[in-house]
Amino acid sequence: MTKARTDMDIPAVEVEGLRHTYGAREALAGVTFSAMRGEIFGFLGPNGGGKTTLFKILSTLMPPTGGSVRVFGHDLAHESQAVRPRLGVVFQHPSLDPQLTVTENLMHHGHLYGLWGRALHSRTRATLDQLGLGDRASDPVKTLSGGLQRRAELAKVLVHRPELLVMDEPSTGLDPGARQDFNTVLRRLREQENVTILLTTHLIDEAEQCDRVGVLHQGRLVAMGDPDTLKGSVGGDVVVIWADNPEDMGVKMRERFGCEASVIDGALHVEHPCGHEFVREVVDAFPGAVKSATFGRPTLEDVFIRLTGRRLWSHNA
């Protein structure tokens, strides 16, 4: 006899064959994934890869062209009203009123979810304290730094205690320190509140802090897994070599060393178990041909290059 799934056994998000088109352009082409409760799942890809379209669909802002989305077991196409109270949405661009205080922004947001009186005041104070904003509660938002404004943005969507956060490029405009602080807050929410977090990003360091990452390219999910496993799919060190004629250099390296090198943005990219030794061998084999070279352990951008033949920041991505 098959045991019935309890509410906690159901994934937070289940997406099957998700498609969306804008006229003749296909922004999402059959995306399938699931996110478990209490998981931080990041979608990594360049601008135009489909991340924002996916965000809009998951946050109930628009319906898909095809496929299905279930959130906590509810079909998003027909039961969005059952999903929205359990959802918190953080947009890429600020949605706070800069003229209002931090507290006033949270109070107005709480009203939208039917919260009033003592319960709303209590939740507002607790949320601000949780995110380290208690001492700035009475300050107008416009007086806060970019990092604190982003925290206030997150505090606002947490007032109604959502179980799922959907975030579009949440670290946009933050310096590295503020971005690290913000990511620490997200991990605390996951660990202490069991909040499920879906975020889109084109930032490598942000993606590498997620529990799992889906790599989006031209509307397709080309890879998915935890960051270490994805990076482990790259064969050893990543060697990048700059030469006057990279195509010709690539042919010579293949003939001499039996390796395949890809030319990405004018540089040769090679995977090799011992990068430092390989760089020395190439320099010795072709005196004067190598302008510069680097090597290092693979990053998620190297995973993207391996899968697509392009860099995340390439204009042609």
N, C-alpha and C positions, 0 to 999 in steps of 0.2 A: 504494500500500500504506500503510495507516494505521500510524503509528509507535506502539508500545506505550508506555504511560505508565510512567515509572520511579517509584520510591517517593517521590522528591522532587517529582514533578509532581502527586502526589495531594494535594488540599487537606487541611489538618489536620482540618477539620470540614466535613461536608456534611449539611445539614438540609433535608428536603423534606416540605412539607405537615404539619408537626408539630402535633398536636392533643392537648389533655388536658382532661378534664372532671372536676369534682367534683360528682357528682350531676347536677343540671340546669344548673349553672353551668359555662360554657366558659371555662377559664383561658387556653388557647392555641387559636387558631382558624386553623390552616393556615400556620404560620410556615415560611418558606423562606429560607435564606441559606447561604453558605459562607465559611469563614475560611482564609486561606492561611497557610502556615508562616512563623513569625516575625512575625506580625501581632498588633497589639493591637486587639481588636474589643470595643467597648463597647455595652451595651444600656441605653438611657436611657428612663426612664419613671417614672410615679408609683407609689406603693404600690398594689397591686391590679391593676397593668397586665400581669402575667404573668411578670415577671422572675425571681422566686424559683422558680416552677414550672419555667421553662426551665433554671435553674441545677440544680435537683434531677435533671432528666432528663439533662442533659449530664454530670453528675458520677456517673451510674449509680445514684443513690439511689432512683429509681423509674422504671417504664416509662411510655411515653406511651400515650394512648388510641389514637392513630392517627399515621400518617406514619412517616418513617424518619430515623435519625441514623447517619452513618458517621464514625468517628474514625480517621484514618490508614488509611482504606480498610476498616476493620472495622465490620460491622453491630453497633451497640450492643445491639440486642435479643437477638442470638444469640452475640455474641463479646465480651461484656463482660470476660471474664477476660483477653483479649488486650489490652484497652484500659487496664485499671486500673493496671498497672505503669508505663504511660507518662503517667499522669495525676496532677496535683497539685491538691488541692482546698483552698481557703481559704474557710472559712465566715464568715458575717456576725458571729457571736458567737464569742469566743475558745474554742479547743479545747486550749489549753495547760494543763498542771497547774501552778497557781501556786506550789505548795509545792516543786516540783522546780526544780533549776537549769536554765538555758538548755541546757546540754550534755546533761543527763539527758533533757530533753524530746526533743531530736533523736535521742539514742541509742535511746530506746524506739520512736520512730517508725521508725527504720531497721530495727529488729528485725522490725517488721510486714512489711517488704519483703525479708526474708531477708538482711539485711546484718549482719555480725558482725565482731568482731576488729579487726585493723589497718585493713582497708579502711573499716570504719564510722568508726573514730576519725579517719582521714585525711579522709574526706568531711565529717565534722562540723566539724573545724577549718577546712577550706577554705571551707565554706559560711558559717560564722560570720564569717570574715575578709572574705569577699566582700560580706557585708551590713553590715560595720562593727560587728560584735558580738563580735569576738575578745576585747576587754578586759572583756566582761560575761559570758563563758562560764560562770563559776563562781557567778554571782549567781542567787539564786532569782527566778523570773519575777515574783513578786508585788512585788519591789523595783524593777522597771523602770517607766519612764513608759509612757503609752499608746502613743506612737509607737514606742518600742523593743519593746514587747510585740508590736505588729503586725509589726515586722521579724522578731522571733523566730518568730512564726507562719508567716511566709513562709519563713524559714530551715528550719523543720521540714519543710515539704512539698517543699523542694528537695533534701533529703538523698539521696533515691533518684534524683535527676536526671530529673525528668519533662520530657517534651517539650511538654506542654500544661498550662497552669494555668487552672483554672476558679474564679472568685472572685466571691462574692456580697457586694456592697456593701463592698469591701475597706477603704474609708476611714472606715467608721462609727466615730464617737467620737473621731476625730483632729482636732486643731486645724489651721488652714490651713498652718502651717509643717511640721508632721509629715506632713500629707497630701501636700505638695509633695515632701518627702524620699522618701516611700513611692513616689510616682509616678516619681521619678527612678530608684529601684531597679528598677522594672518595665521602664522603657525600657532600662536597662543590660542586663537579662536578655535582652530582645529583640535588642539589638544585638550582644552578646557571645556569647550562648549559642543564639541563634535559637529561643528559647522562644516558643511561641504562647500568647497570653493572651486569654481571654474573661472579661469582667467585667460585672457589672450595677451600675448606679448611678442615683441621682436627682440627682447633683451636676453642675451645668453645667460647672464648671471641670475636673472629672475627665473628663467625656465629651469635652471639647474637646481633650484631650491624646491621645486614641486615634487610631489610623490611620484607622479607620472606625467609624461609629456606626449602630446600628439603633434606630429610635424605636419603642418598644412602647406601644400604647394599647389597653386592653380586649382583650388577647390577640392583637392583630394587629400585624404589622410594617408601620407606615404610611409609613416612609421609611427609606432606607439610603444611606450614602455617606460620603465624608470630611467632616469638620466644616466646612471652608471652602465646599465645594460645597453642603452643606445650608443653610448660612447665606446663601449667594448666591441661594438660591431665594426669599428674602424680598426684596420690591421696595424697595430703598433703605433709608433710615433707618426706625426704628420710633418713632413718636410716641405717647405716652400722655398723655391729657388727662382731668383730673378736673373734673367740672361738677356742679351741683346736680341736674340732670335729664339724665343722659347719653343716654337714648334720644331725648329731644327735641333735644338738642344734635347727636346723630348725624344726624337728619333734616335739620336746618338746614345742617350741613356738607356733606351730600350735595347739597342744593339749591344751595348757594353755590359749592362747589368741585368738585362731581362726583366726590367720593371716597367710598369705602365704609369705614365704621368699625364695628368689632365692639366690643360691650360685654362686657368680661371683668372679673369681680369688681368691678363698679361703675365701671370706668374705660373710656374710649374708646381703642381701639388702631387706629392708622392707619399704613399703609406709604406713605412718601413719599420721592422722590429727595433732597430737601433739607429735612431735618427742622427746622433752625433757622429757615429762611425760612417754612416752613408754620406753625410755632408763632406767629410774629409776625403772619402774616396772619390766623390764627384769632382771636388776642387783639384785633387791630384791628377785625375784622369783628363781633365779639360782645362789646362792652365790658362788663366785670363778670361775664360768664357763665363764664369760665374760672377755676377755683379754683387750679389749678396744672397744670404740663405738664412733661414730660421728653422727650428724644429721644436716640437713640444708634444705633450700628451694631447689627445684629441678633445675637442670641445663639441658642444651640440651644433655649433656652426659647421664644424667639419663633418658631422653626420649629415647635415643638410646638403653640403657640397657633394658628399658621396652619393646621396640619393638623387640629386637634381642636376648636378654639374654646374651649379650656380651658387654664388654667395647670397646670404640673407640681404645684404645691402646692395646687391647688383641692381642696376637700373632696368635690367631685362628680366628680373625675377618675376 
